[in-house]
């Protein structure tokens, strides 16, 4: 039964829903319908899918993803493999999240024939903001309430409450430094 639900969600999403306009389109009722249809597809096909999610149009993602409450998969996002996205995560357009890489161990065989590395899931904790066109590489954990600046390439874990920017992404600020209680 579970495989059947996933298949229905997959066909609905990739056949129809991903091509419909964003929720904030000119024709508001149509946009809201499209958003709700993409949310339904997420519920059917994802490992776990929270409530009030926004899966933007033109995105592609693995059925092995988990998406928390009030979280987004951004416009034209591309998520390959196992990715765990926490609650209240916002994702800018055209983000890429990768969980495997090419093997590069041998020099006697072209890289394209060496195959892929073992999958390393990506974890994005609660309250993270991922800017536009961010690339996150295999095995990375983005700590809770962090901000990843637009265009960053995240190659290593980012600690909670950090602001990380650049290629490779470097932490430039801790969000708690100026926090007053």
Beta strands, then each sheet from edge to edge (+ up, - down):
strand 1: 48-49
strand 2: 54-55
strand 3: 60-61
strand 4: 66-67
strand 5: 72-73
strand 6: 78-79
strand 7: 83-85
strand 8: 90-91
strand 9: 96-97
strand 10: 122-124
strand 11: 129-130
strand 12: 135-136
strand 13: 141-142
strand 14: 147-148
strand 15: 153-154
strand 16: 162-165
strand 17: 170-174
sheet 1: 1+ 4+ 7+ 10+ 13+
sheet 2: 2+ 5+
sheet 3: 3+ 6+ 9+ 12+ 15+
sheet 4: 8+ 11+ 14+ 16+ 17-
end
